[in-house]
Amino acid sequence: MILDIFDRLNDISRNTNNFVKDFMKELNDALKERQVTYCVGSELNEKGEFYVVRQDGSGAGKMYKAEDLPEGTHDNTVFRYINGKFKIDEKLTEERITHWEQAIKETKELVDKYRIPRSRLHDQRCI
């Protein structure tokens, strides 16, 4: 009888321990998922779809119909996936667009800085 009680206690302890481990894993996975962002990596195509990339280093992405994404979605929109739906992260979207515009501006400035004027190109061909 006493041994039976200890066996039951061991079973309860094992089951409780497994439950806690499973719960912690599920909670950890959910928190990781909330930290992952998604970004629209294309303009709207002729089929009415955007290419959305998961930004977790995997480069994985897929096409989504525009109607399945939040209103106001455009190229470079950043999402979070919450409760089974994409939600626009306004702050990250604005930061990304600002960064993108700055990169374009700096690239143009760099190209202009090293562009050879047409007059010099003509002179070089005549030498």
Secondary structure, 3 states (H helix, E strand, C coil): CHHHHHHHHHHHHHHHHHHHHHHHHHHHHHHHHHHCEEEECCCCCCCCEEEEEEECCCCCEEEEEHHHCCCCCCCCCEEEEECCEEEECHHHHHHHHHHHHHHHHHHHHHHHHHCCCHHHHHHHHHC
